[in-house]
Amino acid sequence: MSKESIPYEVLFHWSHLDWLFSNNAMKEEFEKNQYWKGAMPAGFKVDQKGTYYLSVPRWAHGIPATVNKIVMVNGKPLLEPYPNEAMNEIGNPDALQSVLGWEIDELGRAWFLDQGHVEDKPCTPGMQKIVCWDLGTNQLVDIIPIPDEIASFKASFLNDLMIDNINGFVYIADSGIYTDPLQGGLIIYNMKTRELRRVLHQHVSTQDVPGYWFKIAGKSIWPDKPMRTGADGIALSADRSKLYWCALTARHLYCVDTALLRDFSTPEKEIEEAVVDLGNKGTNTDGLGADNQGLIYYTMLEGQGIGVFNPADKSFKPIITDERMIWVDGMTFDNQGNLIFNNNRLHELFRDQLEWDNPYNLIVWKARLGEGIKSYLYAR
């Protein structure tokens, strides 16, 4: 798989995100206050019917909905609250507050990882949680609250999750960004017993590298201090035997046997000793992904593109690079042989440094991997 062999194209693009509003008053308030300046596209997904969805975390004021369906209106991709406005109500513990990472499993269910924090405020009970929603029936399946003792209401930054329906587990990366030192870690949820466990809390593999500064396209991320983010990208191998993860402000990739994580009686020390440092990716990374063939994909922030880790020979290889790919965030598979990923220019968006009339500020890309390439969820 060489870089030249991966064709890719723009799937969606925006100067800024915009919504379909249920009434004109909401639309006028959104536009008058320019709330779109804080609306960052994050978790892009596609279901088995080909419907596209997008999460927009509520890190800024005025985000109409944190989970959305993409609908085309006069050739323009607009966002429509999903599953509805009520399920996106701020302050309601039974509704979605702020979703960054999420997954659609092989059974057609969405697993929303609700950060709980709105506009960086500390969580309150019930706000940070996992919400399982059946996309086929459009009905709630389950809500799993994540308590303070598992992910600190003050420090937590629930970043992304992986689903294992074969063994009945969910794996979560918590970046823990709101305290110093960070409180990075991994969380495991047992679907059968409904128990949660936190592991590798503030372990070297889930923490930031001290003093790590990085640039994208020659521009420092924050001008006055280094960005600090712990465990961020997370991926599950096709055979469900290994969990991979990485911190955002670091370059190394790590893994551990999931058998140790699935057994909640495994001592923390044993898990720590079993962590494998797979080496330097040559770039820092936001999102990870895994296909049904055993490969692990990583976004390249410094490298501006997508890379692949092959567990067979432990090699890291860039497969797509493009100067337009500024802050490549996350990825998904459409299960039609394509990798879908987005760049959202996070550091420029939140510093109001974008040229808002540029129709390609925010881009979703589609790259052709090959026939039969699907998500790890479809490996058997």
N, C-alpha and C positions, 0 to 999 in steps of 0.2 A: 504494500500500500504506500505509494509515493505521493508527495504533495501535489505533483502535476496531474495525478490520476483522479483527483477528487473534484468533480465539477460542482459548482455551487451558484446559487442565484438568490436574489432578494425575493422574499415571500410577502412581507408586509413592510411598510415604512411610514413614519410619521414625522412631522415637524414637532408636534407635541400630541399627547393623548387627548382624545375627546370622547364624550359619552353620548348615548341616547338618553335623554332625560324624560321623565314621566310628566313633567310640567315645566312651563316656561320660566317660572320664578326660580327654580333650581338652576336652570341653564343660565339665566341672567346673572345670578350670584356667582356661579362658577367662572363665567367669562369676565365679569366686572372685577373680581378679585384676583384674576389670573391664577386660580388654584392649579391649573394645569402645569405651572412651573415646578410644582412639587410632586407631580404624578410620574413615577418611574415604572416602566414595564419590567416585570421580574419573571415570574414563573409562567412560561408559555407551554401549553399542552394541546394535544389533539386527541379526540376520542375515537372509538372504533367506527363511528359514522362519518368521520372527517370534520367534525365541528371543532373549531379552534377556541381556546380559552386563554385568559391572561390574568395573572394576579398582579395587583398594584398595592404594595404595602403602604400603610397609613403612617409614613414617617413625617409627613407634612400635613398641614391643615387643609380641609376641604376636599378630600378624596371621596368621590361619590360612592364607590363600591370597591372593596378590596379583591373580590373575585368577579370575573366578568366573562361573558361570551363575546367573541368578535363577530360583528355583523357588518356586512357590506351595504352601504347606503350611497347611491350615486358614485360608485367606484371608490368610496373612502371607507377604510376600516374604522368602525366606531365600537365603543364598548357598551355592553348592556349588562346591568347587574345580574349575577348568577348566584343562586337559582332565582333570586328576586331581591327587591330592595329590603324587605323585612329581614332576610337572612344576612344582610350586611349592616344591620343597625348598630351604631356605636353605643356602647354602654350596656348592651344586652348580652349576658353571659351565654345565652343559647344561640347567639348569632356570631358571625365571623367579624373579628375586630381588625386584624392586620395579618394578612397572609403573604409570606415571601415564597417559601418552597412548598411544593405539594406534588402529588403523584396520581396518575390514573392507572389502576391495576388491570390485570388481565380479565377480571370479572366485570369490568365496566363501572367500577366504583372509584370515586374521587376521595383521596385522603388529604384533607386540608390541614396544614400545620399552622395553627393560629398563634402568632407571637404574643398576642395579648396586649402588648405595648402599643398605645396610640400616641403619636407625636412624641415618642421617647419617654412617656410617663411610665412610672412603675406599674406593674400588673396589679390587679386585685383578684381575689379568688374567683375561679371559673373562667377567667378571660383567656389564659393560655391553655391550649387544648389541642387535641386531634379531633377533627370532625370527619366522619365517614359518610359520604353521600352517594346514593345510587343514581348514576346519570341516566340509566334506562327508565327507571320508574319516577325519577325526579323526587325522591323521598329520602328523608334522613334515615341513616342506618344506625349510627352510634355517635356519641360524644364522650370522649375520654379526657377529663380534666387532668392537667399536669400541675401537681401541687408545688408549693414553695420549696419543700425539702428535696424535690427532684430537680427543679430548675428555679433558681432564686427569682422571686418576683422583681427584685431590684436589678439583678445583673443579667438575667437570661436574654439571649437573642437566638431564638429557635430558628435555625437557618434552613434545613432541608431534611427530608426523610426518605427512606427506602422501605419497600413492602416485601415481605416474604410470606405469601399465603400457603406455601407448601408446608412450612414448619410452624406458621402462625405467629410471626413476630414483626415488629416495626422497629426500625433503627433511625435515630434522630441525631443530628449534629447541632450542638449548642455552642455558639461563638462566645457567649458570656462577655459582651463588650462594655457593659455599663459600670464596671468597677475596675480599680487598679490595685493589684494585678487583675488581669482578666480571669473569668471563671469559665473557661472552655471545658467541654466534656462531651461524652456520648450518652444517650439515653436509649434504653431498650424497653419495649412494651410487649408483654406476652398476651396475645389475643385470647388465649384460652382461660388463663387465670386472672386476667385484667390487672396484673401487677406491672409496676414500673420500676426500673432500676437505673441509677446513674453510675457510670464507670469512667475511668481515666479523667477524673476531675482535676484540672490544672496539671495534667501530665504534659511532658514536653511535646508530645505529638498533637495535643489539642490546644496548645497555647501559641501566642505570637512569638516571633523571634525578636528579642529586644533590639531596639534601634533600627529596625528594618524599614528603610525608605525605598519607595519604588516610583517609577515613572511610566507613563504610557504615552507613546508618540512624543517623547521628549518633555512631557509636562509632569511636574510633581503632583501627586494626588492631593495632598493638603500642603499649603505653602509654609505653615509655621510649625508643624509637628508631624511625626509619622502616623499614618493610619494604623490602627491596631485591631485585628480581628482574629479570633481563635478558630476552632473547628468549624469549617464552612462547607466545602464540598464533601459529598458522601456518595458511595456507590456500593452495590452489592453484586458479587460475582454471579455469573449465569448459573452455576451449580449451587448457589447460596452458601458456599462453604467459607467465603472470606468477605469481610467488610473492609472497604477502603475509605480513607478520609484524608483531608489536608486542611491546615489553617490557611486563611487568605494571606496574611502577612508572614509568609514563609514559603519555601520552595519545595520542601520534601513531601513525598507521598508515603503513607503508612497503611498497614493492614494488620488484621488479626483474624484468627479462626473464629467463625461464628459459633461453633460448638461450645466454646468457652463462654460466650456472651449469652447463649440461650439457657445455660444452666446457671440460675441465679445463686446457686450455692458456691460457684467458683470464687475463690478469694480474690480480692482486688489486686493483691500483689502478684498472683499468678497471671492475671490478665495483663498487667503492666509488663511483666517479664516476657510475655508472648508477643508483644507488639513488635512488628518488623518494620524497620526503616528501609523503604525501597529505593531511596536515593533522591537526588536532586533532579527535578523536572526541567531545570533551566529557565523557569519562569514561575511566577506565582499564579495562583488559580482561584477562581471563584467557584464554579460548578464542576461536578463530576458526573459521569454517566457510564453505564455498562451495557454492552450488547449481548445477544444470545449466543455469540461465538466465543466469549471469554475475554474480549478486549475491554479495557478501561479507557474512557475518553476524558480529557480534561480541557477546560477552557484556559487560554493563555492570556493573562492580563498584560504583562510586559511583552509577551510575544505576539499579541494581537491576532488571535486565531484559535485553532483547535489542535490539540495533540493527542497521541494515543500511547498508552502504556500496554506492552505485551507481557503478561505474566510468564509466558513460556521462556522468553530469553531476557526478561527484566529490562527491556529497552524502552526508552522514551523517544517518540518521534513526532515532530510537527507535521501535520497533514494539510492544514489550511492556514494561510496567513494573508491578511489584507489590511492595508493602512486605514481602511474605513472601519475596521473592527475595533472600536475604542470602547473598552470595558465590556468584554464578552462575559456575560453573566451566567446563564444556565443553558441547559440543553434537554432535549427529549427526542424520542424516536417516533416516527409516524407509522412504523411497522409496515411500511411499503418500500423499505430499502433506503429511507432517507433519515439523515440526522437534522433536526431542527434546533437552531440556537439563536440567541439574540444578543445584540450589543445595545447598551442603554446609556453610555457616557455618564455613569453615576456621579463621578467626581465633578464633572462640568455642570451637570444638571442642578445639583444641589448647591453649587456656587454661582448659579445663574450666569454661566459663561457660554451658553449655547446661543447660536444665531437662530432665533425662533422662527425665522422664515425659511430655514433650510429644511426641505421636505425629507431629508435623509438623516435627521438627527438620531432617530431611534429606528433600528432595523431588526427584522426577523429574517434569518437566512435559512435556506434549505440546501443541504449538501447530499449528493448522491453517493451512498456507500456501496450499494450493490444488492442484487436480488437476494432475498431471504434474510437480510440483516434486520433484526428487530431488537426491541428492548430485552434486557435480562429477564423480564417477567414472562417472556414467551419461550424461554429455554426449558426443556423437560428432559 
